[in-house]
Amino acid sequence: MGFPGHTLALSLLVVLLLLLTCSSLCSLIKVNKGLKVKRGQSIYLQEGDLQFHVPAKKDVCKVEVVLNEPITQRVGKLVPQVFDCHYLSDEVKYVHNGCPLLKEDTVKLRLYSFTETNTYMESFTLLVDIIAPECNIINMGPKFLQVSELYGLSNAIDGNVVSFHYERKPSLECNIHLSPQEDHLPAHGKLVTGDPERAIKRGDEPESFIYLRQQLDDKARAMCASEDCLKHLKLVTVNKVPCDDFLLMGIKYQHIDPPSPDVDYIAIRLDLKDTRSGSIYQSEQGWIPVRIAGGMPNQPPKPSFMSMFILEVDQFILTPLSIATLDAEDEETPKQLLVFNITKHPEEGFITHLSDHTCPVSSFTWLDLNDMLIAFQPPNSSHTQRRNYEVEIEVYDFFFVNSSPVTIHTSVRNADTDAPRVSWNMGLTLLEGQSRPIMWDQLQIVDNDNLNIVRAVIVDGLQHGHLTVRGGKSFMFTINDIRAGVVCYHHDDSDSTKDFIIFRITDGHHQTRHKFPIKILPKDDSPPFLITNMLVEVSEGQTTLLRGSTLKASDMDSSDDNILFNITRLPQAGEVIKIPGPGLTGYPVSHFLQKDLSQSIMYYRHLGNEAIDDSFEVVLSDFHDPPNLSEPQVVVVHIESVPDQPPKEVPGSTRYLVIKETQVVHITRQQLHFVDQESPDNELTYTITTPPFYTDHYSGPDAGKLFLVDSVPKFTKDSNTPVLRLFTQHAVNFMKVAYMPPIMDIGPYPRHIQFILSLTNHLGKTITGLCFNITLLPVDNQPPQVVTKPLTVDEGGEHFLGPEHLQLSDVDSVPEALHVELQREPERGLLYLGGHPLTLGQNFTLQDLIRRKVSLPLQLLHRGNCFHHSAPKPESSGGEEYSCANAVSGLQLSIQNNHPPAPAEQTSSPWSQHPPV
């Protein structure tokens, strides 16, 4: 393991060697896949799209979007303007403006890689492919806007011309934005509402006169700039309108500017806004086409015949171009919207923009040309003869149609002067807070007399730094100082992007002034800061959204979406929670991102205790390594008190049981569950105001009872178990409360039982009349009861066997379920059923006895005895068997209850399916 100092030195050496090698041999661009964006939409630059051969260390490498190249970013924009080479996945975004005319776009970027003493710069282009979206919000057609003639009026914009398809939610607000001045669309018309006044026939004038007057009226209306002369039409002046209202306004296109192309466009931007956070949920742009009858296909621009296309340049002198040197015109596009693209650069020197004359440009606008902001930088080499260069340029109109190439002839003449001059001025580029020597490559001075006596004196500038010569502050230096690299500029580490130095260069006899530009790229060294920290209001015991408009931060050096809110002091009366989506459970967090606020997934939840105010403390940080931390910020929460509420029943609590009469069961939260925001479960007290009672026609004295589980030694039916009158929700949660059915048998039918409770919280708020319903299912577990009486029959005679002789009963079986089986025939007679003799194993019912269908031909001398069989009947018989015998006749009968088994317990049936009888 090496020492930390050696490791750092080695890393810096590797970076320096890499930069020095790449400056002459290779590129720092490792991967450049470009982007694919759907028309009218946006896309983020991902890590795999653009990569560089630079170490993964912050502030070593920066990428700048070049803005003074109008031939790039023609139908979109890449933001932010400056970003780190190791950008985040949601930091750099390309936004397409909805133009349907181009299938690709380009973005010119400039890469800066910094060491402590050097800056390496490389320019490159990012290609953007524009594809048709498969699913978009703005949809054109099936009809088009059409203007039937020049100066005419189109049909109105409605749902047949353009429609909007998006998921309609109460929290989403849809708006259409119109910016004709910013977008320069429509280019040959204006937007109006209303119906124009039509020409009326005067007497017997010909139809041709009426048509002519109508044309004149249309032209006057089209050229009118105010509503006074629009004749029943109104200009559309709104910039923002709800989507549905936009389709109902009756907006029409008024053609105003022939000659024009046969197609014009109306640019719109649709924003879906989250009303909870105030942030833009989704955005899309589109161009609505307008077909103009009588228009011509768009024609390319043409060079102006008034321009000379010749530029005279003095040696070493940065010379601006003017419209006298280069100009163009186009019938359909205003001059200020023309773009000049350099297709052939000069062999030496370069065309530059005076906003940054140290870098060449490949395109410029007519406005910059007219303002003389485009200049030719001649080469820094000296020649004795005039040198001539050619620059080839083509012109693009607003709809991207280009002209034929135009050649500008540039002539650099020698300058015969003894005054010192600056022959090369490339300025400095450095990172915020860094220092850089002014080298001979950046600043070169020539003098015909004696270069050694030339001095450069600082007379102005240095607004964000200072200059040193050989380590000490100085206001003057020589040419040898520049060549030795001892003149250094030191930035003051402020949040500035530009600085400059104005030198007075003199040889003692002549002097000139020159401005030396300094470009400063921002460094991520500033912490985020809160720009909005409004009071959060929440009702007692409720949850409220932390809106993006209530709590918002910003960072000057990085993306606002990635600002991290670290909760350093938690709230006392509530908690900050994140709910990732609808229907999902929220959970407390100790930190969250700014984009979480924008996506409306951050909430403050009050826990219900008595409090008026609450607060929590946050420290903001970015993703710099190490992160930049803000000062602690306090977010204040005001809790609005609400009247004390009684406990509430939890959804799903049934207050219902279905059990067998032999079961003892717990009452759980599934059957009885109430909550109270201000009372814990052990302070929610149930009182049994009405003990269990039968709700059907059965009116037994014992309907069961509730008891405390801990009060019984064994969890079974016991008549000595003490009755429970009071218990808590906490006891129910831990299965300490149980119900015991009646001790006595309930009979053969299900019985419906109910008891009534009241519930009181710790504040005394009470809910009364809580009904708890129980369905008891019978269990066939009792034997039938049999009583026999003597039967007297005359010898040789016959007598019916009736209920008075054989009395059958069963407390848990219905009479229809009782059967009598013949097990031993009489010794001195026969037993008949309905006139037919009974054999062994046959049986008869209680109904047969009642209806006198059973007869016996003998006199039974003694009362029979009944006894229970030691061996039970098979389980499939559904009942139990008992035998009765007569000692004299030898008659033996078996009595069975063929009642079907009791049904199983129904644990989930609602009470409505078992109503009381």
FENUR-V610428 format. One record per residue. SS is DSSP state (A for helix, B for strand, O for the rest). PHI is phi in degrees with one decimal (NA if undefined). OMEGA is omega in whole degrees, -180 to 180 (none if undefined). Layout:
SS:PHI:OMEGA
SS:PHI:OMEGA
This chain:
O:NA:-179
O:-84.9:178
O:-76.2:-179
A:-57.7:180
A:-63.1:178
A:-64.7:-180
A:-64.0:179
A:-63.7:180
A:-63.7:180
A:-64.9:180
A:-63.3:179
A:-65.1:179
A:-65.8:179
A:-62.5:-180
A:-61.9:-180
A:-62.7:178
A:-63.1:179
A:-63.6:-180
A:-66.4:180
A:-64.6:180
A:-70.4:-176
A:-69.6:180
O:-63.8:-178
O:-121.9:-171
O:-116.5:-170
O:-142.7:-180
O:-109.2:176
O:-85.0:179
B:-80.5:-180
B:-92.2:180
B:-135.9:176
B:-143.3:-177
O:-84.8:-176
O:77.1:-177
B:-130.6:170
B:-123.4:-176
B:-124.6:176
B:-81.0:-176
O:-55.8:179
O:84.5:-176
O:-116.2:-178
B:-131.3:180
B:-150.6:179
B:-92.2:175
O:-77.2:-178
O:-95.4:-175
O:-59.7:-178
O:-77.3:-178
O:-80.0:-175
B:-147.6:-179
B:-134.4:-174
B:-133.1:176
O:-84.6:179
O:-136.1:178
O:-66.6:-178
O:-79.4:179
O:-131.6:-177
O:-61.9:174
O:69.8:175
O:-78.3:-173
B:-141.2:178
B:-131.4:176
B:-120.8:-179
B:-117.3:174
B:-83.6:-179
O:-78.4:-174
O:-96.5:-176
O:-94.0:175
O:-122.9:-174
O:-68.8:177
O:-75.8:174
O:-105.0:-178
O:49.3:-177
O:-77.6:-178
O:-126.2:-180
B:-171.3:-177
B:-150.2:176
B:-102.5:-180
B:-129.9:-2
O:-77.4:-177
O:-70.6:179
B:-126.5:178
B:-144.4:-178
B:-76.9:179
O:-61.8:177
O:-100.9:-175
O:-75.1:176
O:-83.5:-174
O:-69.8:180
O:-121.9:-175
O:-106.8:-175
O:-107.1:-172
B:-133.0:172
B:-104.6:-178
B:-115.3:178
B:-87.7:-174
O:-92.1:176
O:89.7:-178
O:-64.8:-180
O:-91.5:-170
O:-86.5:-176
O:-115.2:178
O:-101.6:176
B:-152.6:178
B:-140.3:178
B:-130.8:176
B:-127.8:178
B:-88.8:-178
B:-121.7:179
B:-128.6:-178
B:-94.8:176
B:-120.5:175
B:-117.6:-170
B:-114.2:163
O:-115.4:-179
O:-67.6:-173
O:-124.1:-175
O:-132.7:175
B:-127.7:176
B:-105.7:-177
B:-123.4:177
B:-144.8:178
B:-99.6:178
B:-154.9:-174
B:-121.0:175
B:-102.7:-178
B:-87.6:180
B:-119.7:174
B:-88.4:-178
B:-107.7:-177
B:-117.2:178
O:-73.0:-179
O:-73.9:175
O:-80.0:-179
O:-140.2:-179
O:-132.8:-178
O:-84.5:-178
B:-88.0:-180
B:-124.0:-179
B:-92.4:173
O:91.9:7
O:-76.8:179
O:-96.5:179
O:-121.8:169
B:-76.7:-178
B:-133.6:174
B:-110.3:-171
O:-75.4:-179
O:-157.6:177
O:-62.0:-175
O:66.0:-177
O:-86.5:-177
B:-117.5:-178
B:-85.9:169
O:-70.6:-174
O:-80.8:174
O:-75.3:177
O:-144.0:-177
O:-67.7:176
O:-84.3:179
O:-90.0:179
B:-147.1:179
B:-136.3:-176
B:-122.6:-178
O:-118.1:178
O:-155.4:180
O:-76.0:-176
O:-82.3:179
O:-127.2:178
O:-61.6:-177
O:-88.7:-179
B:-108.7:178
B:-118.0:-176
B:-103.2:-180
B:-134.8:174
B:-106.7:179
B:-110.4:176
O:-116.8:-180
O:-134.7:-176
A:-63.8:-180
A:-71.6:-179
A:-76.1:-177
A:-87.0:-176
O:61.2:179
O:-132.3:-1
O:-69.2:-175
O:-82.1:-175
O:-131.0:180
B:-161.1:177
B:-142.9:-176
B:-99.6:-178
B:-136.2:172
B:-130.2:179
O:103.8:179
O:-117.0:-177
O:-74.5:175
O:-78.9:-178
O:-93.8:178
O:-67.3:-178
O:-108.7:-180
O:-65.8:-179
O:-109.2:178
O:60.0:-178
O:-107.6:-180
O:-64.0:-178
O:-67.1:179
A:-62.7:-180
A:-64.3:179
A:-68.3:179
A:-61.6:180
A:-64.0:179
A:-66.2:178
A:-63.2:178
A:-64.7:178
A:-64.0:179
A:-65.4:178
A:-63.9:179
A:-63.1:-180
A:-66.8:179
A:-63.5:179
A:-67.3:-180
A:-68.3:-179
A:-83.6:-178
O:-73.9:-178
O:-101.1:-180
O:-131.6:-177
A:-77.0:-177
A:-66.2:-176
A:-111.9:-178
O:-82.0:175
O:56.9:176
O:74.1:175
O:-108.2:177
B:-128.0:177
B:-71.9:175
O:-83.2:-177
O:-110.2:-178
O:-74.3:177
O:-101.4:-177
B:-142.0:-177
B:-148.5:176
B:-57.4:-174
A:-58.6:-179
A:-65.8:179
A:-67.1:180
A:-59.0:-179
O:-81.0:-178
O:-109.1:-176
O:-75.3:-177
O:73.6:-179
O:-70.3:180
B:-124.9:178
B:-98.9:177
B:-104.0:179
B:-74.5:-173
O:-134.4:-164
O:-139.4:172
O:-79.3:-6
O:-72.3:-178
O:-144.5:173
B:-63.9:-179
O:-81.5:178
B:-136.5:172
B:-125.5:-175
B:-139.2:172
B:-116.5:-178
B:-90.1:176
B:-131.1:173
B:-128.1:179
B:-103.4:178
B:-119.9:170
B:-98.0:-174
B:-105.4:174
B:-79.9:-176
O:-67.5:-180
O:-75.0:-177
O:-102.2:-177
O:79.6:-178
O:-95.4:179
B:-82.3:-179
B:-76.6:179
B:-157.2:-179
B:-138.1:179
B:-150.0:-179
B:-122.9:-180
B:-154.3:176
B:-112.8:178
B:-86.3:-178
B:-74.7:176
B:-126.9:179
B:-91.1:-174
B:-113.4:176
O:-71.2:-177
O:93.9:176
O:-78.6:180
B:-106.1:173
O:-56.1:-176
O:-58.3:-178
O:-102.2:180
O:-71.6:176
O:-64.6:179
B:-132.1:176
B:-66.3:180
O:-77.6:-178
O:-72.9:179
O:-81.2:-178
O:-84.7:-178
O:-89.8:-177
O:58.7:177
B:-132.2:-180
B:-127.2:176
B:-95.0:-175
B:-129.2:173
B:-82.4:-179
O:-56.3:179
O:69.8:-173
O:-94.7:175
O:-71.3:-170
B:-115.5:179
B:-72.4:171
O:-92.1:178
O:-132.5:179
O:-71.3:173
O:-72.8:178
O:-86.5:-175
O:-143.6:177
O:-156.4:179
B:-150.4:180
B:-147.6:-178
O:-148.1:-176
O:-71.0:-176
O:-98.4:-175
O:-117.1:174
O:-60.0:-176
A:-59.0:-176
A:-67.2:179
A:-104.1:178
O:-75.8:180
B:-123.8:179
B:-103.3:-178
B:-118.4:-179
B:-84.5:179
B:-96.0:177
B:-139.5:-178
O:-85.6:178
O:-65.3:-179
O:-65.7:176
O:-132.4:-175
O:76.2:-179
B:-161.0:173
B:-86.1:-176
B:-139.5:176
B:-104.2:-174
O:-69.5:173
O:-67.4:175
B:-154.2:-172
B:-75.6:180
B:-83.7:-177
B:-120.5:177
B:-73.1:175
O:-122.4:179
O:-112.8:178
B:-157.7:178
B:-162.4:-179
B:-97.2:176
A:-65.1:179
A:-61.3:178
A:-64.8:177
A:-64.7:-180
A:-66.5:179
O:-84.5:178
O:57.5:177
O:-99.3:178
B:-106.0:-174
B:-138.4:175
B:-105.4:176
B:-96.2:-179
O:-69.7:179
O:-65.7:-177
O:-90.1:178
O:-91.8:-177
O:-100.9:179
O:-132.9:-179
O:-87.4:-179
O:-117.8:177
O:-63.6:178
B:-117.2:-177
B:-118.0:179
B:-132.6:177
B:-121.1:176
B:-124.1:-178
B:-104.7:-174
B:-134.0:170
B:-120.4:-174
B:-114.4:179
B:-112.4:175
O:-91.2:-174
O:-66.6:-180
O:-101.4:168
O:69.0:172
O:-90.9:-174
B:-107.3:179
O:-87.3:171
O:-71.4:-180
O:-61.4:177
B:-119.6:-178
B:-105.1:174
B:-107.3:179
B:-96.5:-178
B:-111.7:-179
B:-122.6:180
B:-104.9:-179
B:-101.9:179
O:-73.4:178
O:-110.4:180
O:-100.4:-180
O:-148.8:177
O:-98.3:-179
O:-76.0:176
O:-68.2:-178
B:-137.7:174
B:-89.2:-179
B:-93.0:-178
B:-154.7:-177
B:-141.3:-179
O:-102.5:178
O:66.0:179
B:-120.8:171
B:-130.2:-178
B:-148.6:179
B:-86.1:179
O:-50.5:179
O:88.8:-178
O:-89.2:175
B:-124.0:-180
B:-142.9:171
B:-77.3:174
O:-85.6:-175
O:-95.7:179
O:-64.2:178
O:-69.3:-179
O:-96.0:-177
B:-138.8:179
B:-123.6:-178
B:-123.3:179
B:-121.5:177
O:-154.4:-177
O:-77.2:-174
O:-84.4:-175
O:-146.8:-176
A:-69.1:-176
A:-70.7:-178
A:-97.1:-180
O:-73.0:178
B:-123.8:174
B:-112.2:-176
B:-113.6:180
B:-78.3:-180
B:-117.8:-179
B:-163.7:178
B:94.9:-178
O:50.9:-179
O:-80.7:-177
O:-132.5:179
B:-177.2:178
B:-145.1:-177
B:-114.7:176
B:-126.7:174
B:-124.9:-176
O:55.9:174
O:90.3:-180
B:-113.7:180
B:-64.0:-178
O:-154.3:178
O:-116.0:-177
B:-148.4:177
B:-154.1:-178
B:-111.0:178
A:-65.1:179
A:-64.4:176
A:-63.7:179
A:-66.3:-179
A:-63.8:179
A:-81.1:178
O:72.0:-178
O:-103.4:176
B:-94.3:-173
B:-123.2:173
B:-101.7:-179
B:-120.6:178
B:-77.7:-176
O:-86.7:177
O:66.9:176
O:-83.0:179
O:-81.9:180
O:-121.1:-178
O:-115.8:-179
B:-143.5:171
B:-152.6:180
B:-158.9:174
B:-131.7:174
B:-104.2:179
B:-99.0:163
B:-104.5:-175
B:-100.9:-174
B:-139.6:173
O:-112.0:-179
O:98.3:180
O:-116.2:-179
O:-123.3:178
B:-148.2:176
B:-137.7:177
B:-113.8:-179
B:-148.7:-180
B:-102.4:-180
B:-108.5:-176
B:-81.1:177
B:-131.6:-180
B:-104.5:-176
B:-119.6:177
B:-90.5:-175
O:-68.4:176
O:-114.3:-179
O:-79.4:-179
O:-128.0:180
O:-106.3:179
O:-74.5:173
O:-64.7:179
B:-143.7:179
B:-78.3:174
B:-107.3:175
B:-139.8:177
B:-144.4:-176
O:-91.1:180
O:-65.1:176
B:-93.8:-179
B:-114.2:-179
B:-146.3:175
B:-78.7:-178
O:-56.1:178
O:78.5:-176
O:-108.2:179
B:-121.0:-179
B:-128.1:-179
B:-74.9:170
O:-84.7:-174
O:-76.0:176
O:-65.8:177
O:-80.1:179
O:-89.3:-177
B:-131.0:-175
B:-142.3:-179
B:-125.5:179
B:-143.9:179
O:-137.4:-177
O:-71.8:-171
O:-110.7:-178
O:-150.7:-175
O:-67.1:179
A:-67.0:-177
A:-60.8:-174
A:-98.8:174
O:-70.0:-177
B:-101.0:175
B:-96.3:178
B:-96.7:-180
B:-82.1:-177
B:-91.2:174
B:-136.0:-175
O:-73.2:174
O:-66.3:-177
O:-92.5:-176
O:-105.2:-179
B:-163.6:-179
B:-152.8:175
B:-91.8:-175
B:-125.7:175
B:-114.8:175
O:-114.0:-170
O:-60.9:-178
O:-170.1:180
O:-59.4:178
O:80.8:-179
O:-95.5:-178
O:-83.9:177
O:-80.1:180
B:-143.5:-179
B:-66.4:180
O:-131.6:176
O:-106.5:177
B:-160.0:178
B:-158.1:-177
B:-100.1:176
A:-60.6:-179
A:-69.6:173
A:-64.8:176
A:-67.7:180
A:-65.2:-179
O:-88.3:176
O:57.4:178
O:-122.0:178
B:-107.6:-176
B:-136.9:168
B:-109.6:-179
B:-114.6:177
B:-82.4:-174
O:-86.6:172
O:99.1:-179
O:-75.2:-177
O:-73.3:178
O:-155.2:180
O:-98.1:-178
B:-134.3:175
B:-144.6:179
B:-161.9:171
B:-142.4:-173
B:-110.8:179
B:-126.1:171
B:-120.4:-178
B:-85.9:178
B:-145.0:175
O:-108.9:-177
O:-101.0:174
O:-69.7:-180
O:-116.4:-2
O:-75.3:-177
O:-68.3:173
O:-85.8:-174
B:-108.6:177
O:-86.8:171
O:-71.2:178
O:-59.4:179
B:-120.9:-177
B:-105.4:175
B:-101.6:-175
B:-97.6:179
B:-119.0:176
B:-101.1:-176
B:-105.0:179
B:-85.2:-178
O:-71.3:177
O:-125.7:178
O:-56.8:-179
O:-59.2:-177
O:-102.7:175
O:-72.3:177
O:-60.0:180
B:-120.5:179
B:-77.8:179
O:-73.8:178
O:-56.7:-178
O:102.5:177
O:-72.5:-169
O:-92.0:-171
O:50.6:-175
B:-159.1:177
B:-133.5:169
B:-125.9:-176
B:-140.6:173
B:-80.2:-177
O:-66.0:-179
O:-94.4:-175
O:-90.3:168
B:-115.0:-171
B:-126.1:174
B:-79.0:168
O:-95.9:-174
O:-112.0:179
O:-65.1:177
O:-65.8:179
O:-97.7:-174
O:-143.5:-177
O:-149.6:175
B:-122.5:177
B:-131.3:177
B:-141.9:-176
O:-66.1:-175
O:-109.7:-179
B:-131.1:173
O:-72.1:-176
A:-62.2:-178
A:-78.0:175
A:-113.4:172
O:-97.5:-171
B:-109.7:175
B:-93.9:174
B:-123.0:178
B:-82.7:-177
B:-80.7:176
B:-131.2:-179
B:-63.4:-179
B:-56.7:179
B:-146.3:180
B:-80.1:179
O:-102.8:178
O:-99.9:-177
O:-69.5:179
O:-73.9:-174
O:-129.9:177
O:-74.4:-179
O:-72.0:-175
O:-113.1:177
O:-112.2:-179
O:91.3:-178
B:-158.1:173
B:-94.2:179
B:-145.8:178
B:-88.5:-175
A:-58.9:-178
A:-70.0:-176
A:-91.5:-179
O:-120.2:179
O:-76.3:-176
O:-138.2:-173
O:-84.2:179
O:-140.0:178
O:-69.1:-178
O:-150.3:-177
O:-67.8:-179
O:-88.9:-179
O:-68.1:-180
O:-66.3:-179
O:-81.1:179
O:-94.6:179
O:-111.8:-179
B:-128.3:173
B:-159.2:-176
B:-111.9:175
A:-64.5:178
A:-61.8:179
A:-65.5:177
A:-65.6:-178
A:-59.1:-177
O:-101.9:172
O:55.9:177
O:-100.4:-178
B:-115.4:-177
B:-138.5:178
B:-115.1:177
B:-112.9:179
O:-65.4:179
O:-57.9:179
O:-70.3:-178
O:-78.7:179
O:-65.3:-176
O:-89.7:-179
O:96.9:-173
O:-85.3:-175
O:-112.0:173
O:-61.4:179
B:-117.8:-178
B:-111.1:-174
B:-123.2:179
B:-145.5:167
B:-132.9:-172
B:-118.2:-178
B:-123.2:166
B:-127.4:-177
B:-128.4:-177
B:-129.9:175
O:-94.0:-173
O:-71.9:178
O:-90.2:-180
O:91.5:176
O:-70.8:-171
B:-124.2:170
B:-110.3:-179
B:-112.6:174
B:72.6:177
B:-82.7:-177
B:-90.7:176
B:-116.9:-174
B:-105.3:-180
B:-133.7:172
B:-109.3:178
B:-96.7:179
B:-98.2:-178
O:-67.6:176
O:-123.3:-177
O:-82.5:-177
O:-127.4:179
O:-111.6:180
O:-77.3:175
O:-67.0:177
B:-108.2:-176
B:-129.6:174
B:-130.3:179
B:-109.5:177
O:-128.5:-178
O:-59.8:177
O:-123.5:-178
O:-103.0:-179
O:-129.6:176
O:-62.9:-179
O:-60.5:-177
O:79.1:180
O:-99.4:-175
O:-145.6:-180
B:-142.7:179
B:-77.6:176
O:-95.7:-176
O:-121.2:-179
O:-60.8:179
O:-72.3:178
O:-98.0:-177
B:-133.0:-178
B:-93.6:-178
B:-113.9:176
B:-155.6:178
O:-153.2:-174
O:-67.9:-178
O:-115.2:176
O:-137.9:176
O:-79.0:-179
A:-56.6:-178
A:-64.3:-178
A:-88.1:-177
B:-89.6:-180
B:-129.8:178
B:-115.0:-178
B:-110.2:178
B:-80.6:-180
B:-106.7:175
B:-145.9:-176
O:-71.5:176
O:-64.5:-179
O:-78.9:-174
O:-124.4:179
O:175.0:-180
O:-130.1:176
B:-104.6:-176
B:-110.8:173
B:-127.2:180
O:64.0:178
O:88.6:-180
B:-115.5:-178
B:-66.7:177
O:-90.1:177
O:-107.0:-180
O:-59.4:178
O:91.9:177
O:-79.7:-177
B:-139.2:174
B:-139.9:-173
B:-106.0:176
A:-63.0:178
A:-65.7:177
A:-63.7:177
A:-64.8:-177
A:-65.1:-178
O:-86.1:176
O:58.8:178
O:-94.2:-177
B:-106.8:-179
B:-131.4:-177
B:-136.7:-175
O:-87.2:-175
O:-117.4:172
O:-94.9:179
O:-85.6:-170
O:-81.8:-174
O:-128.9:178
O:-74.2:-178
O:-75.9:177
B:-111.2:-180
B:-109.5:177
B:-144.1:-178
B:-89.3:177
O:-64.5:178
O:-70.5:180
O:-102.4:-179
O:-71.4:175
O:-67.5:176
O:-57.7:-175
A:-62.2:-178
A:-68.8:-178
A:-70.4:176
O:78.7:179
O:-152.3:179
O:-119.3:-173
B:-116.1:176
B:-133.9:-175
B:-118.8:174
B:-127.8:-177
B:-131.1:173
O:-105.5:-171
O:-69.1:-175
O:-88.6:-175
O:-79.3:-177
O:79.4:178
O:-76.8:177
B:-127.8:-178
B:-118.0:176
B:-114.5:-180
B:-102.3:-178
B:-123.6:167
B:-106.0:-177
O:-91.2:175
O:-68.0:179
O:-64.3:-180
O:-58.3:178
O:-64.8:179
O:-66.1:180
O:-68.4:-179
O:-65.2:177
O:-103.3:-172
O:-90.4:-175
O:-123.9:-178
O:-76.2:176
O:-70.7:-178
A:-63.3:-178
A:-65.2:179
A:-82.8:180
O:-131.3:-177
O:-69.5:177
O:-62.5:179
O:-83.0:none
